[in-house]
C-alpha cells in the first residue's frame, strides 16, 4: 500500500481536484469510483515507476516467459516470510 488511501467519487474528484492532487503529492493513493465501482487510481509518480519496473522484470533480463518472470519477481518482492 502507498501511504494512506482515500476514496472519492468521480463527482467529488471533479469538484475537489486540488484537494485530491495534494493528497497524491503527499504520497497518498486516491481511488476513484463511479456508481460504486472503482474506475481508477491516482498514485504518486514514484509508485507508478515501481509498478512499471515490476511489470517489465523478465523482459529486461531476456526472459521468454514474461508472465512467469513477472510472477516470480513480484513474489520475491512482496512475499512475507516468517
N, C-alpha and C positions, 0 to 999 in steps of 0.2 A: 504494500500500500504506500501511497505517496502522502507524506504529511497527514493532514486531515482531509476528509472527503465531504463535500457539500452536494446537495441535490437541489436542482432548480427546474421548474417547468420551462418550456420554451418561451412562454409569455413573460415569466419572471426574468429570464435571461435577457430578453429583448428590452425590457423596461429598466433593468438594473445592470446593464452590461459592465459598466465601470466597476461596480462592486465586485462582480464575479471575476473580472480581469485582475483586480487587486489580489483576490484570493489565490489565483493561479500564480501570479508573480511572487506571492509569498510562499510558494511551494506546495500549495494545496491542489487537489483534484476536484473538478466540478462535473457532476453527472447531469446531463440534460435529458429531461423526459418530455414526452408529448403523449397525451391520453394515457398516462400511467405507464408507458413503456420507455425504456432507455433508448435514446436515439443517438447519443454521442457523449463524448467526454472531452473536457478541456484539461490538459495536463501541462505541467511546466516543460519547457524545452529540453532540459536535461533528462527528464524521464522519457521523452519521446525518442531522444537519441539512444538511450539504453534499450528501449523496445526494438528499435530498428536494428541495432547492433546484434541483439539476441536473435532476431529473425534471420539475419544474414550468416550466423555462425554455421559453419559447414560449407557454405558456398565459397567463402573466402579461403578455406583450407583445401579446396578441391574435392570435397566430398561429393559423391554422386547421388546419394540418397539424402536429399535436402530435409525431408520431414524427420528422418531418423536422427540426423545430425542436430537439428533444432531441438528435438525432444530430449536428446542426451544433454545438450548444453543447458537447457532450461532446468532439467532435473539436477544437474550439478550445481547450478546457481541458487536454486530455491529449495532444494531438499533439506529437510530438517533432520539433523542427526541427534541421537540420544546421548 
